[in-house]
Amino acid sequence: MAFDKAVSDYIAQAQPSQIEMLETLRQLMHDAVPGTAEAIKWGFPVFSKTKNYAYFKPSKQYIRLGFYNTDRIENRDTVLEGTGKDLRHIKIRKPEDINVPLLKKWLKAVAE
């Protein structure tokens, strides 16, 4: 598992209350999709295998966890926010919002 120093530095700059959640999400990406690469693209961490499949971006109120290729997520129009053709997201406000089994399922689907 290859953690990128730039992503580590990005996470370290987040609000203290969000750092643990960002680390959890980062680890989840690597666990769900073996061979994941990570890099800072467009100013925030993007995760990829053969192509980009997810990103996260913290704000003051929540962490936006975005997914590429969302046509592969069942019921995406009811479970994900946004109106993009291929890009949608969820908002994570507290650690309990990280539903590991569901997120692993989604991450595997969008990374295929």
C-alpha positions as CSV (number, residue, x, y, z in Angstrom):
1,M,0.0,0.0,0.0
2,A,1.6,3.2,-1.1
3,F,0.7,6.4,0.8
4,D,1.6,9.5,-1.0
5,K,3.4,12.2,1.1
6,A,1.5,15.0,-0.5
7,V,-1.8,13.3,0.6
8,S,-0.5,12.8,4.1
9,D,0.4,16.5,4.2
10,Y,-3.0,17.5,2.9
11,I,-4.7,15.4,5.6
12,A,-2.5,16.9,8.3
13,Q,-3.7,20.4,7.3
14,A,-7.4,19.5,7.8
15,Q,-9.4,20.5,10.9
16,P,-8.3,18.4,13.9
17,S,-11.9,17.0,14.2
18,Q,-11.7,15.6,10.6
19,I,-8.2,14.2,10.5
20,E,-9.2,10.8,11.9
21,M,-12.1,10.5,9.5
22,L,-9.9,11.4,6.5
23,E,-7.4,8.7,7.6
24,T,-10.2,6.2,7.9
25,L,-11.5,7.0,4.4
26,R,-8.0,6.8,3.0
27,Q,-7.4,3.4,4.5
28,L,-10.8,2.3,3.3
29,M,-9.9,3.2,-0.3
30,H,-6.7,1.0,-0.1
31,D,-8.5,-1.9,1.6
32,A,-11.5,-1.9,-0.8
33,V,-9.4,-1.6,-4.0
34,P,-6.0,-3.3,-3.8
35,G,-3.4,-1.5,-5.9
36,T,-4.9,1.9,-5.3
37,A,-2.8,4.9,-6.1
38,E,-3.3,8.3,-4.6
39,A,-2.2,11.8,-5.6
40,I,-3.2,15.4,-5.2
41,K,-5.1,16.4,-8.3
42,W,-7.2,19.6,-8.7
43,G,-6.1,20.5,-5.2
44,F,-7.4,17.5,-3.3
45,P,-6.7,13.8,-2.9
46,V,-7.8,11.6,-5.8
47,F,-7.7,7.8,-5.7
48,S,-7.2,5.6,-8.8
49,K,-6.5,2.2,-10.0
50,T,-6.6,2.1,-13.8
51,K,-8.5,5.4,-13.7
52,N,-9.8,7.8,-11.0
53,Y,-12.5,6.3,-8.9
54,A,-12.9,8.5,-5.8
55,Y,-11.8,11.6,-4.0
56,F,-12.3,13.4,-0.7
57,K,-12.4,17.1,0.1
58,P,-13.0,18.5,3.6
59,S,-14.9,21.7,4.2
60,K,-15.9,23.4,7.5
61,Q,-19.1,21.4,8.0
62,Y,-18.4,18.0,6.4
63,I,-16.1,15.9,4.2
64,R,-17.2,15.4,0.7
65,L,-16.5,11.9,-0.5
66,G,-16.9,11.8,-4.2
67,F,-17.2,8.9,-6.6
68,Y,-16.4,8.8,-10.3
69,N,-18.3,6.3,-12.6
70,T,-21.4,6.6,-10.4
71,D,-23.5,4.7,-13.0
72,R,-22.1,1.6,-11.3
73,I,-23.7,2.4,-8.0
74,E,-27.2,1.0,-7.5
75,N,-29.9,3.7,-6.9
76,R,-27.3,6.5,-7.2
77,D,-30.0,9.1,-7.7
78,T,-31.4,8.4,-4.3
79,V,-28.2,7.7,-2.3
80,L,-25.7,10.2,-3.7
81,E,-25.8,14.0,-4.0
82,G,-25.1,16.0,-7.1
83,T,-26.3,16.1,-10.6
84,G,-23.2,15.2,-12.5
85,K,-23.4,12.5,-15.2
86,D,-20.5,10.5,-13.9
87,L,-19.5,12.2,-10.6
88,R,-21.6,12.3,-7.4
89,H,-20.8,12.5,-3.7
90,I,-21.9,12.0,-0.1
91,K,-21.3,14.2,2.9
92,I,-19.6,12.8,6.0
93,R,-20.2,14.9,9.1
94,K,-19.2,12.5,11.9
95,P,-17.3,9.1,12.2
96,E,-20.7,7.3,12.4
97,D,-21.4,8.4,8.8
98,I,-18.7,6.1,7.5
99,N,-20.6,3.0,6.6
100,V,-17.6,0.7,5.9
101,P,-19.5,-2.2,4.3
102,L,-21.5,0.0,2.0
103,L,-18.6,2.3,1.1
104,K,-16.4,-0.8,0.3
105,K,-19.1,-2.0,-2.0
106,W,-19.4,1.3,-3.8
107,L,-15.6,1.8,-4.1
108,K,-15.2,-1.7,-5.6
109,A,-18.0,-0.9,-8.1
110,V,-16.6,2.4,-9.3
111,A,-13.0,1.2,-9.5
112,E,-13.8,-1.7,-11.9
